[in-house]
Amino acid sequence: MLRVAEVLATIADAHGIPVCFKSSWDKANRASGSAPRGPGLDQGLRALERVRTATGLPLLTDIHDPSHAQAVADVVDVLQVPAFLCRQTDLLVAAGECDKPVNIKKGQWMPAEAMAGAVAKVQSGGSGPVAVTERGTFFGYGDLVVDFRNIDRMREATGAAVIFDATHAVQQPGQGRDGASGGQRQFVPALLAAAAAAGTDGFYLETHPE
């Protein structure tokens, strides 16, 4: 994790672009119950603190339950609500109550306009800025497609900044080995270019130092 963050910090400095580092302390939605989930809340937050100390990058991570919100907010700069949880009222309100920036991933089944309700729930809890992230829409079983009209639609419906997640957008749920998610990463560059042309406010990418 630290190696990834160090490379991202170098890229950010070289190109003068803002980068927020994201890592998960718990991958709570794995396809298999036996798949690795992460180090847990306490160890995960300590690891994120070490990343900040070493790189100076701002931090983002997910919350999955209202009880996690304040502990996570005490460490990271941005709270994220995962796509599968984007309608959970108590979770969204708890995120807002921390008065930190909140990023809400759009559920793969949701129309863009429905994200207005998710944003309103966060805003009912506090006054921190809110962003919404487009990460594709179900296209039959085991595939996603991106409707780039959603960038304008979500911005108009919510008034929030709109982020585009180019790597989860090429995910193929349940199509990988042993029922894990597969993906078609060769399409990521084209989707990034399309999102930039559509006017997205930022990009969300899974990365590797190589």
Secondary structure, 3 states (H helix, E strand, C coil): CHHHHHHHHHHHHHHCCCCCEECCCCCCCCCCCCCCCCCCHHHHHHHHHHHHHHHCCCEEEECCCHHHHHHHHCCCCEEEECHHHCCCHHHHHHHHHCCCCEEEECCCCCCHHHHHHHHHHHHHHCCCCEEEEECCEECCCCCEECCCHHHHHHHHHHCCEEEEECCHHHEECCCCHHHCCEECHHHHHHHHHHHHHHCCCEEECCCCCC
